[in-house]
């Protein structure tokens, strides 16, 4: 165990062994990393626990540099537990070459990194580190998928659940998800053009250069139009439009010649150096039970929308969608290609959600639903929440998908639970 201080935070860290496959608990083991945060003045006090369920999939927990946002708000009352999701951060982190080493079993290997396994890891931490005390959960984006799986699998572990922009459609329908999110992404593109109309011609000029010549990034990857379009995945965050504008603003050092600063910025945003699980698992989070293979649903929906074509002008950016080209064109994803294809072809999956148990849920659940959310459709979120017991929602367009970065969102969700009876006892 390691202990140290950050500004305004006392930190404790440790690792635990866990099965790679929870259906084979005596088989191959991985490590699960746990970081605990607490107010230094309250480190010896018996505080309630709050575990944060990170977005993604394939996202590690926050690495705070000090007190701000939801962390500052939570430290006023809780001991915060940050468990890096398996395959990320310091929980046996994965790279695509490690997936490729599994050969024909690569798809089965990747399937061990979904929500059902993550929930079992959390239960291991709760039992082994915290003596089976109950805790509250705060889920951001994909953390809402984890929340619904957790409430289906072990609701007795939870005192209250708070979710920000991340309630999945249940029953899952991957094709419906992408029908809605492509429409929302197109709307975000229109908003970007309204905000920065003078960027439209520059974006077209960039696409023309990429289509007509071989432009390479620092790691040797060719920058294609498709890869350039994928920068639009930032449009659902604040200040995503501004980040795109300033990247585009300095794209050319002269007509027809893209700047090294621009290419470095694109590389940093699209290299997948943060880990391969985000794009590798992006579509399989919608696979549930016997509903069939996802079969590259996002690509099929894109094919039905010619306005997203690489030769169209104005050029449209894409969003949080995984496409086959990524595993051909991106060097750090390429070794995982066969495993990811196998994952998309898999027809049967373990059930992630128990609809009867969710309907009978008694754990207080408060969810912030961002009305204009580009990644998680608000209509699907509200439909699911209408089927879950003891659930409340707050629908707002004041925030984008990253509203959790402000303390107001978590504060509002806590007040909703408090005003309807409060959290359940933690023992």
N, C-alpha and C positions, 0 to 999 in steps of 0.2 A: 504494500500500500504506500502511496506517495501523497504527501500533504504539502501545500504551499499557499501563498496569498497572491491574489490579484487586487487591483484597486477596489476596495469595498466588498470583496468576496473572499471567503475561505474555501479552498478547493481540496477535495479528497478523491483519489483515483485508484482503481483496482481492476483486475481482469478475472474472469471466470471461464472455466472450460464448459463448452456446450456441444451437443451432438450436431454435426452437419445436417443429418437427416433425423428429425425427431421421431420418425417411425423406426429408426434403428439406433436407439440411445446408447448402445455399447459400441457402435461403429466409429467412423472417423470423427474426430473432434475439431472444433474451431474455438477461437477465443471471443468472448464478449466483453467489451470495454465499458466501464462504468465511471462516470465523472459526477461527483456530487458538489453542489454549490450551496453555500449558506452564508448569511450575514455573519461577519466575524464576531460581532458582539453577542450572537445567539447560538454559537456553534455547539455549546453544551446543552442547549435546551431541547426539550421533547417537542419538536415542531411537526406539524402535518407534512406529508410528503406530496410532491407534485412531480410526475414524470412527463417529460416533453416528448411527443411523438413527431419526429421530424418529417418534413416534406420530402418529395422525391418522385418515384422510388429511387433508392440508391443514394440517399442523402445522409451525410454524417451530421451529428448534432452540432450546435453552435460552439464556436471557440471564442468566448467573450474576452474582450480586452478591459472591460470594466462594467459598471452598472448602467444599463440603459434599457429602454423599451420594455417588453414583457418581463425580461429577467429582473429588472429593478422592481417592477410591480410585484412579482412573485416573491422576491426575497424579503419583502416586508412581513410575510406570514408563513412562508413554506421553506422547507428544505427541498431543493430542486435536484432531481435525479435525471441525468443525461446518459442514456444508453445508446452508444453508436450502433446503428442498425448493422446486422451482419453483412460483411463484405465491404463496409465503409469505414472511414476514419481509422480507428485502431482496433476494430473488431474484425480481425483477419481480413484486411482489405484485399480486394481483387483487382487484377488487371486482365485485359483480354487474353493475353498469352496464357494466363493461369486457367482460363476457361477452355482455351484450345487444348491444353494438356490433357483434358478429360476425354478427348477424342469423341467417339460416338455417344458417349454418355454426357456430353456437354449440356444438352437440353435438360436432362434430369438433374444435373448439377445446379443449373440456374434456377430450376423450380424450387430448390431448397431455400431461396432467398426472398420468398414472398411473405405476405402478411401473416399467414398462419404460423410460419416458423418464427417470425419476429415476435409475435405475441407470446409464444412459448419461451423465447429468450427473456422477455420481460418478466414472465412468471418465475423463471429461474432466479433472476436478480431479486425480485421481491421476496422470494422465499429464503434465499441463501444470505442475502446482505441485510435485509430489513425484517427478518423474523416473521414473514407473512403478514406484516401490517398492510392494511389497505392504503391505496393512494389515489389521488386525483390525477386525471390525465388532461394534458393540453395538446391537441393535435392541430398541426398546420398542414393544409393541403392533403397530401397523401397520408398524413397523420390521421385524417378523418377516416380513411379506409382502415387503418389500424384500429381506430376507436370502434368502428362497427364490428370488426372481427373480434376485438377484445370483449365487447359487450355480448357477443354471441358465444364466445368460448368460456370466459371466466368473469361474469359480471360481479361476482362476489368479491373480486379483488379491488373494486373501484368505488371510491366515495362520491365522485362526480366527474363528468366528462365535459370538457370545453373544446370546441372545434372551430377553427377559423378557415373558411373557404374550402372545405374538404369533405362534404358528405357525398358518398358515391350513390349513383343510381342503383337501387336494389328492387327487383332482380336486375343483374347486370345485362346491358345490351350495348356491346361495343360499337356496333354500327350506328345506333342512335346517338351515342356519345360524340362520334366524329361528325355526324350530320350537323349536330348543334354547334360543336366547337369550330368547325370550318366556317360556318355562317358568322359566328362571333368574331373569328379571326379576320374575315373579310371586312367586317364593320370596323375593327381596330385599324386595319390598313387605311380605310377611308378617313378615320379620325386623324391618323398620322399625316395624311396628305393635306387635310384641312389645316392642321397645325403648322406644317412646313411645306407649303406648295412648291417652293423653290427647290426642294430636295428631289422632286419627281424626275426632273431631267437628269440630275446627277446619278440617281439610282439607275435610270435607264442606260446612261453612258457606262456605268460600272458593269452592268449586265452585258452590254455589247462587247466590252473588252474581254470579259471572261468567256463569252461564247466564241469569240473570234481568235483567241490566242491562249497559249498555255501560261497561266499565272500560277506560281508556286508559293506555298507558305514556307515558314522557317523549317518545318520538319520534312519538307519535300512533297507533301500532299499538294495535288492540284486544287486550286480554288475554283470550283464550278459554280454555275448559276444556282443550282439546287442548294449548295452549301451556303452561298450568300443569302438566299431566301430564308434559310433556317434561323437567321438572326432575329426574325420576327417573334421568336419565342419569348422575347423580352417585352413585348408590347402589353402584356397583362400586368406589369409591375410599374411602380412609380420610382424614378422618372424614366421609364423605358423609352418613350418617344424622344426625350431629350438626349438620352445616351445614344440612340440611333442617329439623331441629327448631328451630334458633334463628331461621330465616327464618319458620317457621310461628308461632312463639311470639309474635311482635309483629305479626301480620298485621292485626289489627283495632285501631282506636283507639276504636271503639264498635261495638255490634252492627250488622252490615250495612254498615259503612264501613271499607274497607281503608285501611291506613296508607300514607303516601308512602314510608316506609322499606321496607315490604314490596314495593311496586311498583317501587322503584328496584332492589332486590335481584333481583327477577324479571327486570327489563329487562337488568341487567348479565349475567345468566346465559343469556339466551335471545335476545339481539339479533343474534348472529352478527357483531358488530363486528370480531371477530378475523379475519374472512375468510370467504368463502362456500364455499370448497372442502370444508370438513369435511362439511357436509350434502349438498353437490352431488355429491360423489364417494363418499359413504358406501356406497352399494349397488354401484356399478360396480367396486369393488375385488374383488368376487366374480365378475365377468365374465371369462371366460377361453376363448379359442379359439371353437369352434363350439357351445358349450353353450346358446346362445340368449339372448334378452333377459331382463334381471332383472325388468322389468315391474312395478316397485313391489312387490316380494316382501314387504317388511315390512308394507305396508298390507294386502295380501291375507291375511297371517297374522293381523294384528290383527282383520280382519273375521271371521275364524273363531273369535275369542275374545271373546264378548260381555262377559265380565267386565272388559274394558278400556274399555267404553263410557263416554261422558262423563256419562251419567245414573246409572251404577251407584254403589252405596254399600256398603262403603267404596270410595272412589275409588282406582283403581290408577294409579300413575305408570308411564310408559313408560321405555325405556332408550335405547341407542345405535342408534336406528332412524330412518331418513329417511322422511318421509311427504309426500304431495302438498300437504297443507294448509300446510306450512312455506313453500312458494313462492307461496302466496296471502296468508298472514297476516303474514309477517315482512318488513318494509319493505326491509331490506338484502339479502334473498334474492329478492324478487319479480322484479327485472329478469332474473334468470337462469332463470326458470321454463321458458320454451320450450326452452332449451338442455338443461336437466336432463331434461325429458320426452323429448327426442330421445335422450339418453344411455340412458334406461331402456328405450327401444324398440329400441335397436340390437341386432341379432341375432348378428353375427359380430365377433370381436375378435382382435387378435394374441395368440398364446399367451404367457402370463406364465411358465410353468414347463415345464421339460424333465424329465419323469418318469424317463427313462433316465439322464440325467446326475445327477439327485439320488440315484438308487439307487446309482450308482457313485461318489458323492461321497467325497473323501478329506480335505477340509478339516475339522478338528475343529469340531464344532458342539455347544454346550451350551445347553440351554433350561430356563428356569424355567417350569413349568406350574402356574398357580395353580388348585387343584382347584375352588374355588368361583367362578371367574372369571365375571363377568356379561356380559362383552363377547366373549370368545373361548373357546368351549366347550372344556373340558379333554379331553373324549373325542375330539373332532376333532383337537386338537393331537397327542395321543398316537398316533392312527391315522396321521397324516402322518409323525411322527418314526419310526415303525416301518418306513417305506418309504425313509428317507434314510440313506445310508451314513455311517459314522463319527459318528453322532448319539448324544448322551446326554441324558437328561432328569432333572430334579429336580422331583417333584410335591410340592406343599406347600399347606396351607391357613393357614399362618401369616401370609401376606400377601394383600392384595387386588391389584387390577390395577396399582396404582401402587407396588408393592413396590420398584421400581428406585430410589425416592427414598431408600432406606436403603443404606448401603455394603455391608451383609451380602450382598445378593443378587448383586451383581457379583463380590464376593470369592469367594462359593461357586462361581459358574460358572467363574471363572478357575482355582480349585483343581481342579475336575473335569477341565478340559483339561490342566492341569499334570500331574496324576496319571495321565494316559493318554498321555503322550508329549510334551505341550506344543504350543505354536504352531509352525506351519511357518516356515521361514526367510523373512525379509522381503525378500530380494534374489535 
